Amino acid sequence: MTARAVVPFLAARRTFTETTPMAMQASEIEAYIRKAIPDAVVRIEDLAGDGDHYACTVISEAFRGLSRVKQHKLVYNSLEGHMGGTLHALALQTAAP
């Protein structure tokens, strides 16, 4: 392997530095969801104890009559782009009361 072939590989590797976003706290996730869906009952569990992998249950009247996909989109949109960045994994369950 030549030096040229190695450089793109190294450039693509993810390293953890001071510029890597920190994980979100459960309270931050809940605040984003409740800001967008005020009547939501939100239950969050840290699955791995690392602040990076959560299970979240959201119950709201806003979900009534919506498909599961649309319910999940409402929640993901409420996170304002943090999903996949500062929030790595979210196992989501939604329901109307």
Protein Blocks (a to p, Z undefined) as FASTA:
>chain_A
ZZklmmmmmmmpccddfklccdddfklmmmmmmmmmmmbccddddfkonopaccdddddf
klgopafklmmmmmmmmnnomgoplpmbacdddddZZ
